Amino acid sequence: MNPIDPSKLSLDYLLENKVITILSRDYVIEHGTNWDEVELEEITSCYKDYMCYRDNWGNPDYGRLFSGVLYETWGDLNIDYYRHYKDCLRDGTEVHFHDSGKVRSYGVWNNSRLVGKVFGWYENGKIEFITDWDQKTCIEFDENGEITNQGKAN
């Protein structure tokens, strides 16, 4: 087994080598849907999250399923996160941000299940954790790139 090079898991490295792609704030706001500005309802059932519009009484309207990029903001329109939905299910990338606006985590959903690798970074862009949902493994790092925990993903 090869040793892990944490520098190849940094945010800058993964972006430069096109391992991941992050949508710009402007793109998300222009093409996405702000959670606070629409009548959406999130329902969890059978370990899946569903997103649909609310009916006139505020109840989930299962006939109107949400598809697109959903985002949430705070303060002066800093984006907290964005995620993709297809026919009411999480499907595509989900990206969370630190308060500073720097990327905090990146993962991919397929049919409301995490797939592949989920990355988390410290604010300085160094890797904090990587969870491989295909292999069911997780590795955590300190800010110096040293492994602090390694094991099975839950």
N, C-alpha and C positions, 0 to 999 in steps of 0.2 A: 504494500500500500504506500503510495507516494505521500510525503508530508504535505500539509495544506499550506499554501502561500496566501496569507490574508490580504496581501496587496492586490492579488488578482480577484478579490471579492469586494474591493472598495467600490463605492458608487461611481467615481470617475472612471475607473478601469472598465466596469461593466457597460457604462454609457459609451465610452470611446470605442469599445470593441463590439458595439451593437448587440450585446447579450440581452439588454433590456432597452425599452424606449419609454420615456416619460413625456406625457403631453404637457405643453406649455400652459401656464395659468390662463393666458388670454384665449387659447383654443378651448380649454375646458369651459370657461365662462361663456364664450360665444356659442359653442355647439352643445353644451351640456344643459342639464336641468338642475336648478337649485332646489334642494330638498325643502327649504323654507318657503319657497314661492309657489308650490303646487300642492294639491290635495292627494298626497301619496300615503299609503299604509304598508308597513312591513309586517309580514306574518311569518312566524316560524312554525313549521309543521314537518314531522318526520325528518328532523335534522337538516332541513333546507329552509333558506330564507326566500320568501316570495315578496315581490313588490307590485302592488296594483293601486289604481286610483280609488279614492273614496267615493261612496255614493252621496246623495243629497243629505243623508242623516249622519254622515261621518263613518259609516261602516265600510269594510272592504268591498269593492265592486269587482268580483272575480271575472266579470265579462270585459273589464278594461285593464289589460295587463300592460305594465310599463316595459318599454325597450329604450335603450339609449344610455348616455353617460349621466350619472347622477353625482352631484357633488354637494358638499356642505361647506359653508364659510363661517368665519368668525371675525369680529373686529372690523377692520377696514377692508373687507373682502379677501383676507388671506384664506386660502383653501385648506381645510382640515383634511379632506380626502376626496378622491373621486373613484368611482367604480362603474363598470359596464354591466348592463342588464340586457337580456334577450328573452322576450316573452315572459317577463316577470322573474326570471331566475338570474342570479349572478353568473355572468358569462363573459370572461375577458379579464383585463387587468384591473387591479385595485391598488391604488397608491395612497399612502398616508404621508403627511408632512409634519415636521417639527414646527413649533410656533414661529421660528425664524423664516419659514418658507422652504427650508431645505428638506429633501426627501428623507422620510423616516423608515418607510417599508414599501416593498413591492411584491405582489403575488398575482397569480393567475387562477381564475375560476373557470370551471367547465361544468355547466348544469348544476350550479350551486355547490360544487365540491372543489376544494383547493387541489391543484395539480402542479406537478413539477416543483421547482424551488421557490421558496419565499425567502426574501432577503430583508434584513433589518440593519440600519446603519445608525451610528452615533451622529451627532450634529456635525462633526468634523469630516464625515464621509467614510470613516473607517467602519468595517463590518462589525456588527454587534451580534448577529445570529444568522444562520442559514438553516432552513428546515426543508428537507427534501421529502415531499409528500409521496412521491413514487417509491422511494426507498424506505420511507417511514423513519428517517433519522433527523437529528437536530444537533447542531454544534453552536455553542455560545463562545464569544470572545470578549476579552477586556479591551480597553482603549489602546493598549499596546500591541494588540494582535495575538495575544496568547490565548489558547483555548482554556476556558474556565469550566466548561461542562460539555459533555458529549453523551448521546444516548438515543433512545427511541423517541420518535415524535408521537404525540397522543392525538 
